[in-house]
Amino acid sequence: MSDQLADSAQRLFSQHVDKAVLKAAEAGQFPKALWDAVVEAGFTAALLPEEAGGFGASPAEALRLLQIAAEHTAPIPLAETMLAGWLLARAGLPVPEGVLTLAPVRRGERLELAREGNGWRLRGTASRVPWARDAAALAVLAAGPGGPMVACVVADGVVTAHDANVAGEPRDTVVLDQLLPDAAVAPVDLDAAGLHAAGAAVRTAQIAGALSRALSLSVGYAQTRVQFGRPIGKFQAIQQNLAVLAGQSAAAIAAADMAADALGKMDAGQLSPMLVGAAKARAGEAASIAAGLAHQSHGAIGFTQEYDLHYATRRLWSWRDEFGNEAEWNIVVGRAALAAGAEGLWPALTAA
């Protein structure tokens, strides 16, 4: 990622994400000023090709933007809007303005498209759809007569139940039974497993960002909190916790780099389940270990509503389970290793 783009993202989120914005988002208020600033900066189009309105960013640059947003615990659907736009553009459909999300996001849920008159009938139910209540449109991956298809659906009236993840981010139930015009539907070279993998890549980048935030807060607290006449960071037990926390953060950042590489290979039509699975599983493991260590390093204050740590750790606990947890992706990696066999495993790893 160019230093200029990274610096621009750091400045934007530093200026627009504060305690008031986070508290308002927790209460259900969409942070419009923050969102408008992100849209104006062009960040929502970072995953789009230039012909679809993007600015030529690579998958690595786009995911780095998500990492920075997560580092500031920005309470906006930037990841979902990026991914939904990417899916629509992949199918050759226009990308509408506004907040976007995608469905389905959970394995096993199936939506279907069938010909009806001069259009397409879309039917199905998708649960835990991120930010659906705030979306202007949904990018829906559905089973069509000849294979996977994508539909662009106006979000008005499709949300039937509101829910949220541990971080308080909207996760809603969407029921679809709509007749869509031809112009809103197109075939796509991506199946449900591919979309799940793309979502896992995005969440891996976000986990890396939130972990960086948890590490920064923990180190800062250990340097300033004085106990028994000296900063608690001088005590060996705290130093050990922080060292492990830093190691897990570094591992998550490396996993995010791997996830960006995997997403780039998907753009080239080469899906690597081993690459995606290893990245998401390792990031999820890091989130599990590091969130606990961050709270241990803070003691009681880390669990209070007033202190900022929970904005990072609750996102870690949520994102590690979304688009596949460690157990799910470790199975995928194990099967890929078995399929490669004794002679093919090392070439498969080095090729990835």
Buried (B, 14 or more C-beta within 10 A) or exposed (E): BEEEBBEBBEEBBEEBBEEEBBBBBBEEEBBEEBBEBBBEBBBBBBBBBEEBBBEEBBBBBBBBBBBBBBBBBBBBBBBBBBBBBBBBBBBEBEBBEEBBBBBBBBEEBEBBBEEEEEBBBBBBBBBBBBBBBBBBBBBBBBBBEEEBBBBBBBBEEBBEEEEBBBBBBBBBBBBBEBEBEEEBBBBBEBBBEBBBBBBBBBBBBBBBBBBBBBBBBBBEBBEEBEEEEEBBBBBEEBBEBBEEBBBBBBBBBBBBBBBBBBBBBBBEEEBBBBBBBBBBBBBBBBBBBBBBBBBBBBEEEBEEEEBBBBBBBBBBBBBBBBBBBBEBBBEBBEEBBEEBEEEEBEEBBEEB
